[in-house]
């Protein structure tokens, strides 16, 4: 989702709030992949690691140029996040718990693609949208063309096995349901 931050900020008409844990998670993942890449000879490096590193570097660069606000959780939000992590320990990770705690506390919409985290958001009555919804809204508002949206969805299919099936046109026309829980 982070690769679409600038589009998300236009769709939600405002600043995006991102818990610090998400930024730390990105940086940890990037360092881990960098270590793995530098520990093997160049001709043996996996293409998927190189692609993942490029996406992470792009996401971190985008965080620096998009109108987002990196937030430290308040004490109450931090407690709520810990409680969510305990309750859903096998289902959501720290960053998702922080997003949910932040959104519950501040009345924000959660932007997340993980199906289980979305289900938890719905249980908590937190509005939630994912990459697909962002693309649909961007096309409907004329922020991007249908062709650009379709290309973005195809790229999502190429890099994420759990990406929603179908074409963007099928979703915008209501022929397919968006992330039905």
Secondary structure as GFF3:
##gff-version 3
##sequence-region A 1 181
A	DSSP	three_ten_helix	2	4	.	.	.	ID=ss1
A	DSSP	alpha_helix	5	11	.	.	.	ID=ss2
A	DSSP	beta_strand	16	19	.	.	.	ID=ss3
A	DSSP	alpha_helix	20	38	.	.	.	ID=ss4
A	DSSP	three_ten_helix	42	44	.	.	.	ID=ss5
A	DSSP	alpha_helix	47	65	.	.	.	ID=ss6
A	DSSP	beta_strand	68	71	.	.	.	ID=ss7
A	DSSP	alpha_helix	75	87	.	.	.	ID=ss8
A	DSSP	alpha_helix	94	106	.	.	.	ID=ss9
A	DSSP	beta_strand	110	111	.	.	.	ID=ss10
A	DSSP	alpha_helix	115	123	.	.	.	ID=ss11
A	DSSP	beta_strand	128	129	.	.	.	ID=ss12
A	DSSP	alpha_helix	131	140	.	.	.	ID=ss13
A	DSSP	alpha_helix	146	159	.	.	.	ID=ss14
A	DSSP	alpha_helix	168	172	.	.	.	ID=ss15
###
